[in-house]
Amino acid sequence: MDARRELAKRLARMGMHFEGERLDHAERIVQAHVPHHASLTDLVLMTICVEAYRKSDVDLPAWV
């Protein structure tokens, strides 16, 4: 199984069902931290993948 599908399955087991663009975003975030998600604990993986829920095209208020 490729690393992308492994990441999707691992996140799904933790209740984070990512597909398509959201999975792409999560994969890029993980790769910015480590070469492969397996070296991260579940807690750390969940913490950094929460960022994938954000929409990059949404302007945030100045106070955020």
VMD Tcl script that draws the C-alpha trace (Angstrom):
set ca {
  {0.00 0.00 0.00}
  {1.33 3.43 -0.83}
  {2.12 6.01 1.85}
  {-0.85 8.20 0.89}
  {-3.38 5.38 1.42}
  {-1.63 4.37 4.64}
  {-1.93 7.95 5.88}
  {-5.62 8.07 4.94}
  {-6.31 4.77 6.74}
  {-4.38 5.84 9.83}
  {-6.21 9.17 10.02}
  {-9.57 7.43 9.46}
  {-8.89 5.12 12.43}
  {-8.56 8.29 14.51}
  {-11.83 9.74 13.17}
  {-10.21 12.05 10.61}
  {-11.68 10.90 7.28}
  {-9.62 12.76 4.68}
  {-9.99 12.36 0.93}
  {-9.08 14.35 -2.16}
  {-7.81 17.86 -1.61}
  {-7.94 17.59 2.18}
  {-5.80 14.44 2.09}
  {-3.37 16.19 -0.27}
  {-3.10 19.06 2.18}
  {-2.59 16.72 5.15}
  {0.08 14.81 3.25}
  {2.00 18.02 2.48}
  {1.77 19.11 6.12}
  {3.10 15.77 7.36}
  {5.94 15.75 4.82}
  {6.98 19.21 5.96}
  {7.64 17.70 9.40}
  {8.92 14.17 8.69}
  {9.67 11.98 5.66}
  {6.99 9.41 6.64}
  {3.98 9.60 8.95}
  {4.87 6.31 10.68}
  {7.52 8.09 12.74}
  {4.87 10.32 14.35}
  {2.75 9.36 17.33}
  {-1.01 9.40 16.79}
  {-1.36 12.51 18.92}
  {1.27 14.44 17.00}
  {-0.15 13.29 13.65}
  {-3.65 14.39 14.63}
  {-2.36 17.70 15.93}
  {-0.55 18.66 12.75}
  {-3.30 17.33 10.44}
  {-5.95 19.51 12.05}
  {-4.48 22.28 9.89}
  {-5.80 20.41 6.83}
  {-9.34 21.31 7.90}
  {-8.60 24.99 7.23}
  {-9.52 26.35 3.84}
  {-6.57 28.19 2.39}
  {-8.76 30.46 0.26}
  {-10.65 31.93 3.24}
  {-9.46 35.27 4.56}
  {-9.12 35.27 8.31}
  {-9.92 38.31 10.43}
  {-6.91 40.45 11.35}
  {-7.13 39.42 15.02}
  {-6.55 35.71 14.24}
}
mol new
graphics top color blue
foreach p $ca { graphics top sphere $p radius 0.5 }
foreach p [lrange $ca 0 end-1] q [lrange $ca 1 end] { graphics top cylinder $p $q radius 0.2 }
display resetview
